[in-house]
Each structure stands twice: as C-alpha cells, then as structure tokens.
Amino acid sequence: MWISDLSESCSRVRVLSGVTAVMLLAACAPSNIAGGSCQDHPLTTADEWTCTVKGPLVDNTNTIEYKTDSRNQIAKVQIALQVTKGTLRITYGDLEGSHKVLVTPSEPFAITVQTRLRKEGRSFSIMYEPVNGRVEGLTGSVNYSTP
C-alpha cells in the first residue's frame, strides 16, 4: 500500500511540474511582438497550413518562422496583413530575393508569392518590424502550401 501511495504522489508531482513549466513558458513569451498560430490540414495533398498573425501592440522587431514537413523546395505563400495604428515593415522572400514593404492603416498588404524553403528545417520566415514607434492592431494571415 505504501509503495502505491508513493507512486501516486510522484505522478501528481510530475504532472504539476509539467503544468508549471508550461505556465512559465507562456509567461515568458513577450507580448509586444508579432505572434500567431498555425494549423495544418493533413488530408490535403499540398501540405496546406493556415496561420493567424496577431499583435495587439508591436514595438519590437521579430521574425516568425513558418515550417512544413514537405519535401518540396518551393512554397506558395499568401500574406494578408493590416494594422490600426503606426507603420510596420514586413520583410519576406520570394524566388527573386528579399523584399520589404510598409503596412499602414491606410495601406494594408496582401500578396501571393512563391518562396524557396530552407534546406535546414524546411521553412521560410517573415520579419515584422515597427517603424518610428509602436504599431497597434496587427491582424492578418499567412497561408502556405507546397504544391
């Protein structure tokens, strides 16, 4: 009986430790950068991903890496972003190279491009950089597939 009680207590400690670690990691994520979440669509033939980009307040530059498990070298990427206040510089790449564009409340940004995936990690990235101060109300999407 004592051994099973001890085993049960250790299991509870392990679960609590895991929950605590997840809470600490979530608490450490900065709230003043562009962020987002992605969902894959595993039953599609082109390894499709739908990503939401959010940044209630963006006053630090950061890069979001978008990954895929595809063996293809090229991804078709659709980017659509808008802000409610400030100016955000977006740096993205296509088959011709790197490009920078400004997103403002009066000039949202939308484009469809093809980009080369990095060999290491099968990914591409987009940089989000506030210009001349903070940016508010960043919303949008980055959807991609590897046809």
C-alpha positions in Angstrom: 0.0 0.0 0.0 2.7 2.5 0.9 4.6 1.9 -2.4 1.4 2.6 -4.5 0.7 5.7 -2.4 4.3 6.9 -3.1 3.9 6.2 -6.8 0.7 8.1 -7.0 2.2 11.1 -5.2 5.2 11.1 -7.6 2.8 11.1 -10.6 1.0 14.1 -9.2 4.3 15.9 -8.7 5.3 15.2 -12.3 2.0 16.4 -13.7 2.2 19.6 -11.5 5.8 20.2 -12.6 4.8 19.9 -16.3 1.9 22.3 -15.8 4.1 24.7 -14.0 6.7 24.6 -16.8 4.1 25.3 -19.4 2.7 28.2 -17.4 6.2 29.6 -17.0 7.0 29.3 -20.7 3.7 31.1 -21.6 4.5 33.8 -19.1 7.9 34.4 -20.7 6.6 35.0 -24.2 6.8 38.7 -24.9 3.5 40.4 -25.5 4.9 43.3 -27.6 5.9 41.4 -30.7 4.0 39.9 -33.7 2.8 36.4 -32.9 0.5 33.9 -34.3 -0.6 30.3 -34.5 -0.8 27.8 -37.4 -2.9 24.9 -38.2 -2.1 22.2 -40.7 -4.6 20.5 -43.0 -3.2 16.9 -43.0 -5.6 15.4 -45.5 -4.6 17.8 -48.3 -2.1 16.8 -51.0 -0.2 20.1 -50.9 0.6 20.2 -47.2 -1.5 23.3 -46.6 -1.1 25.5 -43.5 -3.4 28.3 -42.3 -1.8 30.8 -39.9 -3.2 33.7 -38.0 -0.9 36.7 -37.3 -1.7 39.0 -34.3 0.0 41.8 -32.5 -2.2 44.0 -30.3 0.9 46.0 -29.6 4.2 45.6 -31.6 7.2 47.7 -30.5 9.9 45.2 -31.0 11.2 43.5 -34.2 10.8 39.8 -34.5 10.8 37.1 -37.1 8.3 34.3 -37.4 9.4 31.0 -38.9 6.8 29.0 -40.9 7.6 25.3 -41.1 6.4 22.4 -43.2 7.2 18.7 -43.3 7.0 18.7 -47.1 10.0 17.5 -49.2 9.2 20.1 -51.8 11.6 23.0 -52.2 9.1 25.7 -53.1 6.1 27.0 -51.1 3.2 29.1 -52.4 2.6 31.8 -49.7 -0.4 34.1 -49.3 0.2 37.1 -47.0 -2.5 39.5 -45.9 -1.8 42.0 -43.1 -3.2 45.2 -41.7 -2.6 47.5 -38.7 -4.9 50.0 -37.0 -2.1 52.4 -35.9 1.5 53.0 -36.9 3.8 51.7 -39.6 5.0 48.1 -39.8 7.8 47.0 -42.1 7.5 43.4 -43.4 10.4 41.6 -44.9 9.6 38.5 -46.9 11.3 36.5 -49.6 10.2 35.1 -53.0 12.1 33.3 -55.8 13.7 36.6 -56.8 15.0 37.6 -53.4 14.2 39.5 -50.3 11.5 42.3 -50.3 10.5 45.0 -47.8 7.0 46.6 -47.7 5.3 49.0 -45.3 1.9 48.3 -43.8 -0.1 51.3 -42.5 -3.8 51.7 -41.5 -4.5 53.2 -44.9 -2.3 50.7 -46.8 -2.9 47.1 -45.8 -0.7 44.5 -47.5 -1.8 41.4 -49.5 0.3 39.3 -51.9 0.7 35.8 -53.2 4.3 34.6 -53.9 6.4 31.5 -54.3 9.3 31.2 -52.0 12.2 28.8 -51.6 12.2 26.7 -48.4 15.4 26.5 -46.4 17.0 23.1 -46.7 17.6 23.0 -42.9 14.2 22.9 -41.2 12.1 23.1 -44.3 10.9 26.6 -43.5 10.7 30.3 -44.6 10.4 33.3 -42.4 8.8 36.8 -42.3 10.2 39.7 -40.3 7.9 42.1 -38.5 9.5 45.5 -37.7 7.8 48.6 -36.3 8.9 51.8 -37.9 9.2 55.1 -35.9 7.5 53.7 -32.8 4.9 51.2 -31.8 2.3 49.6 -34.0 -1.1 48.7 -32.8 -3.8 46.3 -34.0 -1.7 44.0 -36.2 -4.0 41.3 -37.7 -3.8 39.1 -40.7 -2.9 35.7 -42.1 -0.1 33.8 -43.7 -1.3 30.7 -45.6 1.0 28.5 -47.4 1.2 25.2 -49.2 3.9 23.1 -51.0 2.2 22.0 -54.3 
